[in-house]
Amino acid sequence: KRPGLDKLNRAIFHGEVKTVVVWSLSRLTRKGAYEGLTMLAKWLDKGVRVVSIAEQFDFYGASGELVAAVLFAVAKMQRDELS
């Protein structure tokens, strides 16, 4: 359970959040690339700007969504190698 993430998602749904700054996209979800990308896409659809410090990238717009998809896939491969 991730109550902080649940609270953030509710705030985004209600339009209370304009920007989310994350350390790394890999920290968004523990369920894998698909779920992380789905969450990111929902946030972007709500007009939320998502900025990652580690990746040094602003994921706003079509090019941001493309880069996010690639980074989530790489994170999943890294996790799979560690298991």
N, CA, C and O atoms as a GROMACS GRO file, in nm:
protein
  332
    1LYS      N    1   0.084  -0.118   0.000
    1LYS     CA    2   0.000   0.000   0.000
    1LYS      C    3   0.088   0.124   0.000
    1LYS      O    4   0.193   0.129   0.065
    2ARG      N    5   0.043   0.223  -0.076
    2ARG     CA    6   0.118   0.349  -0.088
    2ARG      C    7   0.022   0.466  -0.067
    2ARG      O    8  -0.024   0.528  -0.164
    3PRO      N    9  -0.007   0.498   0.059
    3PRO     CA   10  -0.105   0.603   0.087
    3PRO      C   11  -0.065   0.740   0.033
    3PRO      O   12  -0.152   0.817  -0.008
    4GLY      N   13   0.064   0.771   0.031
    4GLY     CA   14   0.108   0.899  -0.023
    4GLY      C   15   0.080   0.910  -0.172
    4GLY      O   16   0.035   1.015  -0.220
    5LEU      N   17   0.105   0.803  -0.244
    5LEU     CA   18   0.077   0.801  -0.388
    5LEU      C   19  -0.073   0.808  -0.414
    5LEU      O   20  -0.118   0.875  -0.507
    6ASP      N   21  -0.151   0.738  -0.332
    6ASP     CA   22  -0.298   0.745  -0.345
    6ASP      C   23  -0.348   0.887  -0.324
    6ASP      O   24  -0.435   0.935  -0.397
    7LYS      N   25  -0.292   0.955  -0.225
    7LYS     CA   26  -0.331   1.094  -0.197
    7LYS      C   27  -0.292   1.185  -0.314
    7LYS      O   28  -0.370   1.273  -0.352
    8LEU      N   29  -0.173   1.164  -0.369
    8LEU     CA   30  -0.129   1.243  -0.485
    8LEU      C   31  -0.222   1.220  -0.604
    8LEU      O   32  -0.260   1.316  -0.671
    9ASN      N   33  -0.258   1.095  -0.630
    9ASN     CA   34  -0.348   1.066  -0.742
    9ASN      C   35  -0.484   1.132  -0.724
    9ASN      O   36  -0.541   1.182  -0.820
   10ARG      N   37  -0.535   1.134  -0.601
   10ARG     CA   38  -0.663   1.202  -0.576
   10ARG      C   39  -0.650   1.352  -0.602
   10ARG      O   40  -0.738   1.414  -0.662
   11ALA      N   41  -0.539   1.411  -0.556
   11ALA     CA   42  -0.518   1.555  -0.576
   11ALA      C   43  -0.506   1.587  -0.724
   11ALA      O   44  -0.557   1.689  -0.770
   12ILE      N   45  -0.439   1.501  -0.800
   12ILE     CA   46  -0.428   1.521  -0.945
   12ILE      C   47  -0.565   1.512  -1.009
   12ILE      O   48  -0.600   1.594  -1.094
   13PHE      N   49  -0.644   1.412  -0.969
   13PHE     CA   50  -0.779   1.395  -1.023
   13PHE      C   51  -0.866   1.518  -0.999
   13PHE      O   52  -0.947   1.554  -1.084
   14HIS      N   53  -0.848   1.581  -0.885
   14HIS     CA   54  -0.928   1.699  -0.850
   14HIS      C   55  -0.869   1.829  -0.903
   14HIS      O   56  -0.922   1.936  -0.876
   15GLY      N   57  -0.759   1.821  -0.978
   15GLY     CA   58  -0.699   1.939  -1.038
   15GLY      C   59  -0.621   2.025  -0.941
   15GLY      O   60  -0.599   2.143  -0.968
   16GLU      N   61  -0.579   1.968  -0.829
   16GLU     CA   62  -0.508   2.044  -0.727
   16GLU      C   63  -0.357   2.046  -0.748
   16GLU      O   64  -0.286   2.118  -0.678
   17VAL      N   65  -0.307   1.967  -0.843
   17VAL     CA   66  -0.163   1.955  -0.865
   17VAL      C   67  -0.132   1.992  -1.010
   17VAL      O   68  -0.198   1.943  -1.102
   18LYS      N   69  -0.034   2.077  -1.030
   18LYS     CA   70   0.007   2.119  -1.165
   18LYS      C   71   0.138   2.054  -1.209
   18LYS      O   72   0.159   2.031  -1.328
   19THR      N   73   0.227   2.025  -1.111
   19THR     CA   74   0.358   1.970  -1.142
   19THR      C   75   0.394   1.863  -1.040
   19THR      O   76   0.372   1.881  -0.920
   20VAL      N   77   0.448   1.752  -1.088
   20VAL     CA   78   0.501   1.647  -1.001
   20VAL      C   79   0.649   1.633  -1.032
   20VAL      O   80   0.688   1.614  -1.147
   21VAL      N   81   0.730   1.643  -0.929
   21VAL     CA   82   0.875   1.624  -0.944
   21VAL      C   83   0.908   1.492  -0.874
   21VAL      O   84   0.881   1.474  -0.756
   22VAL      N   85   0.968   1.400  -0.950
   22VAL     CA   86   1.006   1.270  -0.895
   22VAL      C   87   1.157   1.255  -0.901
   22VAL      O   88   1.224   1.316  -0.985
   23TRP      N   89   1.211   1.174  -0.810
   23TRP     CA   90   1.354   1.147  -0.815
   23TRP      C   91   1.386   1.070  -0.943
   23TRP      O   92   1.477   1.105  -1.017
   24SER      N   93   1.308   0.963  -0.967
   24SER     CA   94   1.328   0.880  -1.085
   24SER      C   95   1.195   0.817  -1.122
   24SER      O   96   1.115   0.786  -1.034
   25LEU      N   97   1.172   0.797  -1.249
   25LEU     CA   98   1.048   0.733  -1.292
   25LEU      C   99   1.034   0.594  -1.234
   25LEU      O  100   0.922   0.547  -1.211
   26SER      N  101   1.144   0.527  -1.210
   26SER     CA  102   1.138   0.392  -1.156
   26SER      C  103   1.077   0.389  -1.016
   26SER      O  104   1.038   0.283  -0.968
   27ARG      N  105   1.069   0.504  -0.950
   27ARG     CA  106   1.012   0.511  -0.815
   27ARG      C  107   0.861   0.531  -0.817
   27ARG      O  108   0.797   0.524  -0.712
   28LEU      N  109   0.802   0.554  -0.933
   28LEU     CA  110   0.658   0.578  -0.940
   28LEU      C  111   0.577   0.455  -0.905
   28LEU      O  112   0.476   0.465  -0.836
   29THR      N  113   0.619   0.340  -0.952
   29THR     CA  114   0.541   0.219  -0.931
   29THR      C  115   0.632   0.101  -0.901
   29THR      O  116   0.748   0.097  -0.941
   30ARG      N  117   0.575   0.006  -0.830
   30ARG     CA  118   0.647  -0.117  -0.798
   30ARG      C  119   0.592  -0.232  -0.882
   30ARG      O  120   0.633  -0.347  -0.865
   31LYS      N  121   0.499  -0.202  -0.971
   31LYS     CA  122   0.429  -0.306  -1.047
   31LYS      C  123   0.487  -0.329  -1.185
   31LYS      O  124   0.450  -0.427  -1.250
   32GLY      N  125   0.574  -0.245  -1.232
   32GLY     CA  126   0.632  -0.265  -1.363
   32GLY      C  127   0.610  -0.150  -1.458
   32GLY      O  128   0.545  -0.050  -1.427
   33ALA      N  129   0.667  -0.167  -1.576
   33ALA     CA  130   0.669  -0.061  -1.676
   33ALA      C  131   0.529  -0.021  -1.722
   33ALA      O  132   0.500   0.098  -1.734
   34TYR      N  133   0.444  -0.118  -1.748
   34TYR     CA  134   0.312  -0.087  -1.802
   34TYR      C  135   0.232   0.000  -1.704
   34TYR      O  136   0.174   0.101  -1.743
   35GLU      N  137   0.231  -0.039  -1.577
   35GLU     CA  138   0.156   0.036  -1.477
   35GLU      C  139   0.213   0.176  -1.458
   35GLU      O  140   0.139   0.273  -1.443
   36GLY      N  141   0.346   0.186  -1.460
   36GLY     CA  142   0.410   0.317  -1.445
   36GLY      C  143   0.378   0.409  -1.561
   36GLY      O  144   0.349   0.527  -1.541
   37LEU      N  145   0.383   0.354  -1.681
   37LEU     CA  146   0.352   0.435  -1.799
   37LEU      C  147   0.205   0.475  -1.800
   37LEU      O  148   0.170   0.586  -1.840
   38THR      N  149   0.118   0.384  -1.757
   38THR     CA  150  -0.025   0.415  -1.749
   38THR      C  151  -0.050   0.530  -1.652
   38THR      O  152  -0.126   0.622  -1.681
   39MET      N  153   0.016   0.524  -1.535
   39MET     CA  154   0.000   0.630  -1.436
   39MET      C  155   0.052   0.763  -1.492
   39MET      O  156  -0.015   0.866  -1.480
   40LEU      N  157   0.169   0.760  -1.553
   40LEU     CA  158   0.227   0.881  -1.611
   40LEU      C  159   0.136   0.937  -1.720
   40LEU      O  160   0.114   1.058  -1.726
   41ALA      N  161   0.083   0.850  -1.805
   41ALA     CA  162  -0.006   0.896  -1.913
   41ALA      C  163  -0.132   0.962  -1.856
   41ALA      O  164  -0.177   1.064  -1.909
   42LYS      N  165  -0.187   0.905  -1.750
   42LYS     CA  166  -0.306   0.965  -1.688
   42LYS      C  167  -0.273   1.104  -1.633
   42LYS      O  168  -0.352   1.198  -1.647
   43TRP      N  169  -0.157   1.116  -1.570
   43TRP     CA  170  -0.118   1.246  -1.517
   43TRP      C  171  -0.101   1.347  -1.630
   43TRP      O  172  -0.147   1.461  -1.620
   44LEU      N  173  -0.034   1.305  -1.737
   44LEU     CA  174  -0.013   1.395  -1.850
   44LEU      C  175  -0.146   1.434  -1.914
   44LEU      O  176  -0.162   1.549  -1.956
   45ASP      N  177  -0.240   1.340  -1.922
   45ASP     CA  178  -0.372   1.370  -1.977
   45ASP      C  179  -0.446   1.475  -1.894
   45ASP      O  180  -0.528   1.551  -1.946
   46LYS      N  181  -0.416   1.478  -1.764
   46LYS     CA  182  -0.478   1.577  -1.675
   46LYS      C  183  -0.406   1.712  -1.683
   46LYS      O  184  -0.444   1.807  -1.614
   47GLY      N  185  -0.302   1.720  -1.767
   47GLY     CA  186  -0.230   1.845  -1.782
   47GLY      C  187  -0.121   1.867  -1.679
   47GLY      O  188  -0.071   1.978  -1.664
   48VAL      N  189  -0.084   1.761  -1.608
   48VAL     CA  190   0.020   1.771  -1.505
   48VAL      C  191   0.156   1.758  -1.572
   48VAL      O  192   0.178   1.670  -1.655
   49ARG      N  193   0.244   1.845  -1.536
   49ARG     CA  194   0.382   1.839  -1.586
   49ARG      C  195   0.459   1.747  -1.490
   49ARG      O  196   0.453   1.765  -1.369
   50VAL      N  197   0.530   1.649  -1.546
   50VAL     CA  198   0.606   1.554  -1.465
   50VAL      C  199   0.754   1.572  -1.499
   50VAL      O  200   0.794   1.562  -1.614
   51VAL      N  201   0.833   1.599  -1.395
   51VAL     CA  202   0.976   1.623  -1.412
   51VAL      C  203   1.052   1.520  -1.330
   51VAL      O  204   1.021   1.499  -1.212
   52SER      N  205   1.150   1.456  -1.392
   52SER     CA  206   1.235   1.358  -1.322
   52SER      C  207   1.374   1.417  -1.302
   52SER      O  208   1.436   1.466  -1.396
   53ILE      N  209   1.420   1.410  -1.179
   53ILE     CA  210   1.552   1.463  -1.148
   53ILE      C  211   1.661   1.373  -1.204
   53ILE      O  212   1.753   1.421  -1.270
   54ALA      N  213   1.653   1.244  -1.178
   54ALA     CA  214   1.758   1.150  -1.221
   54ALA      C  215   1.772   1.146  -1.373
   54ALA      O  216   1.884   1.146  -1.425
   55GLU      N  217   1.659   1.142  -1.442
   55GLU     CA  218   1.663   1.138  -1.588
   55GLU      C  219   1.685   1.277  -1.648
   55GLU      O  220   1.710   1.290  -1.768
   56GLN      N  221   1.676   1.381  -1.565
   56GLN     CA  222   1.690   1.520  -1.609
   56GLN      C  223   1.602   1.548  -1.730
   56GLN      O  224   1.648   1.594  -1.835
   57PHE      N  225   1.474   1.520  -1.712
   57PHE     CA  226   1.383   1.533  -1.825
   57PHE      C  227   1.246   1.578  -1.777
   57PHE      O  228   1.201   1.540  -1.669
   58ASP      N  229   1.182   1.659  -1.858
   58ASP     CA  230   1.044   1.702  -1.837
   58ASP      C  231   0.960   1.619  -1.933
   58ASP      O  232   0.977   1.627  -2.054
   59PHE      N  233   0.870   1.539  -1.878
   59PHE     CA  234   0.794   1.444  -1.958
   59PHE      C  235   0.664   1.500  -2.014
   59PHE      O  236   0.571   1.425  -2.043
   60TYR      N  237   0.658   1.630  -2.030
   60TYR     CA  238   0.539   1.693  -2.085
   60TYR      C  239   0.540   1.683  -2.237
   60TYR      O  240   0.644   1.706  -2.299
   61GLY      N  241   0.429   1.649  -2.297
   61GLY     CA  242   0.417   1.644  -2.442
   61GLY      C  243   0.447   1.506  -2.500
   61GLY      O  244   0.484   1.413  -2.428
   62ALA      N  245   0.430   1.496  -2.631
   62ALA     CA  246   0.445   1.368  -2.700
   62ALA      C  247   0.586   1.312  -2.690
   62ALA      O  248   0.603   1.192  -2.669
   63SER      N  249   0.687   1.395  -2.703
   63SER     CA  250   0.825   1.345  -2.694
   63SER      C  251   0.854   1.298  -2.552
   63SER      O  252   0.928   1.201  -2.535
   64GLY      N  253   0.798   1.361  -2.453
   64GLY     CA  254   0.815   1.318  -2.314
   64GLY      C  255   0.755   1.182  -2.288
   64GLY      O  256   0.813   1.099  -2.219
   65GLU      N  257   0.635   1.158  -2.346
   65GLU     CA  258   0.571   1.028  -2.330
   65GLU      C  259   0.653   0.918  -2.396
   65GLU      O  260   0.662   0.807  -2.342
   66LEU      N  261   0.711   0.945  -2.510
   66LEU     CA  262   0.794   0.847  -2.579
   66LEU      C  263   0.918   0.812  -2.496
   66LEU      O  264   0.950   0.695  -2.480
   67VAL      N  265   0.985   0.912  -2.444
   67VAL     CA  266   1.104   0.888  -2.361
   67VAL      C  267   1.065   0.812  -2.234
   67VAL      O  268   1.139   0.724  -2.191
   68ALA      N  269   0.952   0.845  -2.175
   68ALA     CA  270   0.907   0.775  -2.054
   68ALA      C  271   0.886   0.627  -2.082
   68ALA      O  272   0.923   0.543  -2.000
   69ALA      N  273   0.827   0.594  -2.195
   69ALA     CA  274   0.803   0.454  -2.229
   69ALA      C  275   0.934   0.377  -2.237
   69ALA      O  276   0.944   0.265  -2.188
   70VAL      N  277   1.034   0.436  -2.298
   70VAL     CA  278   1.165   0.371  -2.310
   70VAL      C  279   1.228   0.355  -2.172
   70VAL      O  280   1.283   0.249  -2.142
   71LEU      N  281   1.222   0.458  -2.089
   71LEU     CA  282   1.284   0.451  -1.957
   71LEU      C  283   1.216   0.349  -1.866
   71LEU      O  284   1.284   0.280  -1.789
   72PHE      N  285   1.084   0.338  -1.875
   72PHE     CA  286   1.014   0.237  -1.796
   72PHE      C  287   1.055   0.097  -1.839
   72PHE      O  288   1.071   0.009  -1.755
   73ALA      N  289   1.071   0.076  -1.968
   73ALA     CA  290   1.113  -0.055  -2.018
   73ALA      C  291   1.253  -0.089  -1.968
   73ALA      O  292   1.278  -0.203  -1.930
   74VAL      N  293   1.343   0.007  -1.969
   74VAL     CA  294   1.479  -0.015  -1.919
   74VAL      C  295   1.476  -0.046  -1.770
   74VAL      O  296   1.546  -0.136  -1.724
   75ALA      N  297   1.395   0.027  -1.693
   75ALA     CA  298   1.383   0.001  -1.549
   75ALA      C  299   1.332  -0.140  -1.523
   75ALA      O  300   1.379  -0.207  -1.432
   76LYS      N  301   1.236  -0.184  -1.601
   76LYS     CA  302   1.182  -0.320  -1.585
   76LYS      C  303   1.289  -0.424  -1.616
   76LYS      O  304   1.299  -0.524  -1.545
   77MET      N  305   1.367  -0.403  -1.719
   77MET     CA  306   1.474  -0.497  -1.752
   77MET      C  307   1.576  -0.504  -1.638
   77MET      O  308   1.624  -0.612  -1.604
   78GLN      N  309   1.609  -0.390  -1.580
   78GLN     CA  310   1.703  -0.387  -1.469
   78GLN      C  311   1.649  -0.463  -1.349
   78GLN      O  312   1.722  -0.539  -1.285
   79ARG      N  313   1.519  -0.443  -1.317
   79ARG     CA  314   1.458  -0.515  -1.206
   79ARG      C  315   1.456  -0.664  -1.231
   79ARG      O  316   1.481  -0.744  -1.140
   80ASP      N  317   1.426  -0.704  -1.355
   80ASP     CA  318   1.422  -0.846  -1.390
   80ASP      C  319   1.560  -0.911  -1.375
   80ASP      O  320   1.570  -1.026  -1.335
   81GLU      N  321   1.664  -0.836  -1.407
   81GLU     CA  322   1.801  -0.888  -1.393
   81GLU      C  323   1.838  -0.909  -1.246
   81GLU      O  324   1.913  -1.000  -1.214
   82LEU      N  325   1.785  -0.824  -1.158
   82LEU     CA  326   1.818  -0.835  -1.015
   82LEU      C  327   1.743  -0.949  -0.947
   82LEU      O  328   1.786  -0.996  -0.842
   83SER      N  329   1.631  -0.995  -1.006
   83SER     CA  330   1.554  -1.101  -0.942
   83SER      C  331   1.606  -1.238  -0.976
   83SER      O  332   1.551  -1.338  -0.929
   0.00000   0.00000   0.00000
